Amino acid sequence: MQKNVRRQDRGFTLVELMIVVAVIGVIASLAIPNYMRFTARTNRSEMLETVSNIKLSFKTAFDNSASFATNSTVAAGATSVANPTSASPVGVAASWDTKAPGWTDFQFPPEGGVKMRYWYTMGAPDGNGNVNDVTITVCGAFASLGPNAIACPGGTILGNYRYDEIFHGSGASDPPTEFPAF
C-alpha cells in the first residue's frame, strides 16, 4: 500500500512536461502576433484621428480663403517639414511642434507623444492661383511589420508603414493608399 502512495507523490514525467511546454509554445505563437497587430491598430487609430484633424484644419482654411495655401502653409506644389520633427526616429513618441514651418496655423494639434510622422504636399495652383487639393502623408514604424524599408517624404526617414490621402477643397477625399494595408 505504501508503494502506491509514493508513486503518486513522485511528480510529472519528462513526457508530460514536454507536452505542457509544447502547448504553451503553440498558445504563445498564436497570441504574440495578435498582440502585435492590436498594438499596430492602436497606433493606426491615433494616426486616423490626427489625419482627421489635419483635414478639418485645411477645410477651415479652404472655406475662409477658397485655397488650401495660406500665409502659414507651404507654397503650392511644396511639401511641408515632418511633424513631429524628423530628429526622433519614426515609431518613437515625440511632441507635436506647433511652431514648425507650415504647421503654425494647425488648429488641432495632438496631445502627448505622437509615434508617427506627418507631412502634407500642396497641390498645383489652378488658374486663379488657388490650391484645391492637398496630399497628407503619414509614415510609421510598427514592430510587427518588419524592418524599416519604406521611404518617407524627403527620403531621409524610413518606416515600415506609409499612408497617403488626397484631400480636396470640396471636403471629399480620394481613397487612401496605405502600405501594408490593414
Summary of the structure (lengths in Angstrom):
residues: 182
radius of gyration: 25.0
end to end distance: 63.6
largest distance: 101.7
contacts: 505
relative contact order: 0.15
helix: 34%
strand: 21%
